[in-house]
Amino acid sequence: MSTKRVSVLEVLLWLLSFMLVLVLLSPFGLGFKIQSDYSALIQQYSAATQLDLRVVKYDRGFYSSDVVIELKLPDLPQLLQLKQEVVHGPVYLGLINQGQSPFIAAVIKGELIVPAEFQVKVSELFANQKPLLYQELIDFSGNIKSTAYVPVINATLETVTGPLMIQSSGMTMNSYYSTATETVSIDVSLPVFTLKNESFSMNMQDLSMSLSGKMGLNDLLVGDNVISLRKYELDAEGSQFAFNNVRIRSVTSDQGGLIDSQAQINVREIFASNEKMGPITFNFALNGLNATSIKQLQSMQKTLDAKVQQGVPEEQINAMLLGEVMGILPDLFKQSELKINPLKIESELGKLETELSFSVEGLDASAPADPMFMLNAMNLDLVFSVDELLMRKLIEWELISNEQKLEAVAGQKTRQSEAAVPMAQKVNENLQGLIDEGLLVSGDGVYTSNIVLKQGQMLMNGRSVDPMQQIMSSMAPPAPAQ
């Protein structure tokens, strides 16, 4: 009796057949696993990004599933919906064309469902293209890598003020979410965005955002964010404003029950009212805020938003919450420290430099609600220096802003009397007022100020003053318009 030998080729064919069946059937089995895990993954991603996301529909298929995600954005009454096709792994050959590995747990292809009331305008704006398309790759560890795209815009819309031209190069967003660290990182790029009508034009170039964050030890979002903009130009009714090369970085971290935050702002150039300023540097740090108090304030804000939506007047809500807020503030700031080091502006008119430190000692929820007790707990050290020409220009800009507000509320007689006084005279009077009050010291074309507050004692440019009286006088309302 002879025994048939199995050739190596037959073994390979059987092995390949088995693998082929496995590949063909595994998407069906993997579909059950994806469905069971997907809602939890969305909840984790929602918490890490501070977005209100939830799964409202999940229709599982053999090779893919149809899903609808609901998204609630702050200050937007409409609920947005995202339509997704979840392609089951473990193999998706379409990724090879994208230069990526085809071995994947799931591929999600999604788009924004435009609400019915916006469909006409969105269709005009995007020339019948989808306003948002995205792809997400979920690996076998649950990590999510996504790419989103808002298409090019070249449209003119009819508005109540006339035709408005909108141009955009299109926006791209790449993000990555790690389930191991529950950290999300997002990079956004918008090369060109322009708005223009008969009396207004705005041009923005090379906007980029790099955001990285996660829920910290105190269930508050912490991370490192950078926003940069190469150019911004605004022309409104003949008034020009522009700035170049802006970079803003903010870092938030937690330690124990405290939250620390720092911000750095750098601007190379600003052009306003035919004046050039720059570079500008601003370093800001607010450390030691109580995390529990921050969460209490966030909860109160949600309550406020809910009552506003119910139609309760905001003044009534603020009156209801005022006592609660005053009870939270001592704990919020009891270990805090504020520093500005420095605020520095250079310009064709001169230079401005400011350094400030502020801290609170011995203040908590058990402290008496006594203004003098709170004042004794505060420490302040402010050093300020500005060249005369720049100081005059800053006062002039403030006066122009105030006059614009006055025009909306004051009578014709008041507006005429204000217009009759030359701007140079107004600037001189305001500048002299600051000197007479002891807030500024003049010398050699430079105005300086040094204010120190410690244990309830205040020194203003070396002169002892009553801090409570100084605070109350600065808060006094302006004289009523005639």
Buried (B, 14 or more C-beta within 10 A) or exposed (E): EEEEEEEEEEEEEEEEEEEEEEEEEBBEEBBEEBBEBBEEBBEBBBBBBEBEBEBEEBEBBEEBBEBBBBBEEEEEEEEBBBBBBBBBBBBBEEBEEEEBEBEBBBBBBBBBBBEEEEEEEBBBBBEEBBBBBBBBBBBEEBBBBBBBBBBBBEBBEEEEEEEBEBBBBBBBBBBBBBBEEBBBBBBBBBBBBBBBBEEEBBBBBBBBBBBBBBBBEBEBBBBBBBBBBBBBBBBEEEEEBBBBBBBBBBBBBBEEEBBBBBBBBBBEBBBBEEBEBBBBBBBBBBBBBBBBBBEBBEEBEEBBEEBEEEEEEEEEBEEEBEEEEEEBBBBBBBBBBBBBBBBBBBBEBBEBBBBBBBBBEEBEEEBEEEEEBBBBBBBBBBBBBBBBBBBBBBBBEEBEEEBEEBEEEBEEEBBEEBEEEEEEEBBEEBBEEBEEEBBBBBEEEBBBBBBBBBEBEBBBBEEEBEBEEBEEEEEEEEEEEE
